């Protein structure tokens, strides 16, 4: 039994000596490394000149303000105003297309649109495609809920609409139904629109 205890003590002592015990000071190097001189430029990171942009790290470009969609061909940007006989008036920044184009299989003769709040959409369809000859003037809010609308589709409800182009100006008049709903709001309000494109 003494042999086992002695063997265990020796094994523990050897293990403790190999790992370094708490009683023994940690082995220190024979000499401390020499302190580096503070004025040795070879060991310091090189300072970059402030006036040389080629050496500066690339940075993210500054965020630019969101651009409005490009103006469609044959038109441009401009302003529009809608005046209703009830006293309401609306002003818009618009994008226009004054040349015929095909969209969703239908010919559109001219259009003016505003992404403002409230927004505006003026569209005159041509004779080609599933939607022919239709005209509309719509005013909608920021959630695209219709505020006022005149449309050739409302003729059955006594509504009228007329659109024309004179140079770079779209002129229109019609009977505007609140919320674009001639059933719920059967009394239209006459109004006129002028869109000055470019």
N, C-alpha and C positions, 0 to 999 in steps of 0.2 A: 504494500500500500504506500509506503514511503517512496518507493521508486516511482510510482505513478504520480504522486504529488510533486516530486522533484522534477520529473520529466515535464509535467504540466507547467511548473514554475519556470523552468528553463525555456520552454517553448514560448510562454507569455513574455518573458524577458527579451528573448530574441526578436519576437514580433514587435515589442514596444521599442526596442533599440533600432530596428530597421525603419519603423515609421516615425520615430521621434516622439518621445513622451512629453508630457507637460512639464516635467522637471528639468528636461534638458533644453538648453537654449537652441533655437533653430540655427542651422548651419548658415553662416554668413560668408559671403564671398571674401576672399583675401583682401581685396581692396575695393573701395567704393568707386563707382565710375566717376570720372572727372566731370565736373559741371560744365555744360556747354556754354561758351561765351555768348552773351546776349547780342553782341554786335557782329556775329558771324553770318554774313548774308547767304552763305551756301546752305545753311540749315534752316533758314526761315522761308516760308512760302513767299513767292515773288508777288509783290504788290502790282496790280494792274493800273495803268494810267487811267484816270477818270475821263480823259478827253478822247480816248481811242475806242469807238464803239465796236470795232471789229473784234477786239479781245474780250468784250463783255459777253457773258452767257446769254444765249437767246432767251427772250422772255415772251410770254403770251402777248399777242397784239391786243391793244385796248379794244374793249367792246364798242362797236359802232352802233348808233341808233338803228332800230329796225327800219328797213327801207320799205316804201310803199311798193306794191306790185308795179311792174313796168307798164307803161301805157300801151294798149293794144295798137296794132298798125292801123293806119288810116284815120287816126284820131289824135288824141293827146290828153292832157289833163286840163282841168279848168274848174269852174264853179257853177253851181246850179242853185236856183231858188224855186220854191213851191209856195204858192199863196192860195189859201182856202178862203171861201167867202164867209166863213164863220170867224175870221180874224186870225187864224193860226198861220204862221209863216215858218218856213224851214230853209236853212242855208246849208250847202254841202260843198265839200271838195270832191271832184269827180274824175274818173277816167272814162274816156270815150272811144268808141270805134264807130267811124262814120262810113266805112266801106262794107259791102255785103260780105258775109262769112257763113260757113256752115258749122253749126254746133249741135251735137247730139242728133245729127241727121236732118236738122231743120235749117233753113236759110234765115239768117238774121240780117236785116237791112242796115240797122244802126242800133247802138245801145250806149247808155251812159250809166255808170254805177258809182256809188259812194260806199266806202266801208266805215264811214263815220258812225257816230251814235247820236241821233238816229241816222240811218242809212237810206239810200235811194237806189232804185232800179228802174230805168226807163228802157223798154225793149219794143222794137217793131219787127215782127217776123215778116218774111217774104212769102213767095208762092211755092217753094220747094220743101218737101219733107212732111212729116206727120202733123206739124203745127203750121198752119198757113194763115197769113193775113192777120194774125192776132197782135194786139197791142196792149201794153200795160204800163202803168206808172205806180210803183209801190214805195211806200215809206215804212220802214221797220225799225224796231229798237235794237239795242245791243244784243238781245237774245234772239234776234231774227223773228220776233213776233210782229205781225203786220199791224201798223197803226192806222194807215189810210191806204186805199187802193182804188184806182180806176182801171177798168179792164174791158176789153171787147167781149169777154166772157159774161159780163154783167148786163149786156144789152137786153136779155130776157127779163131783167128786173128794172128796166127803164134807165139803165146807165148808158152813158155815151163816153167816147174817148176819141181824140184826134191827135195824131202826131205828124210832124213834118220836120224836114231839115232845110235850113236856109244858110248856105255856106258852111260855117263851122258851128252853127247854133241849132240845137234841137228845141222846137217849140211844141207845147202840148196843152191840151185842155181836156177836161172830162168831169164826170160825176164820181166823187170819191166816197166810198163806203167805209165807215169806221170798222176797224179790225179786218177789213177785206171780206166782210160777211154781209151780203145784201139780204140774207134771210133774217138774221138776228138784228140787223140795223138797216131797215128798209128805206130810210130817208137819206139819200146821198147829199153831199155838200159839193157844189161846183168849185172848181179850182183850176189854176193855170201853173204851168211849169216852164222854165227857161233854163236850158243847159248850155253854157258857153264853153265850148271845147277848144282850148288852145288860144 
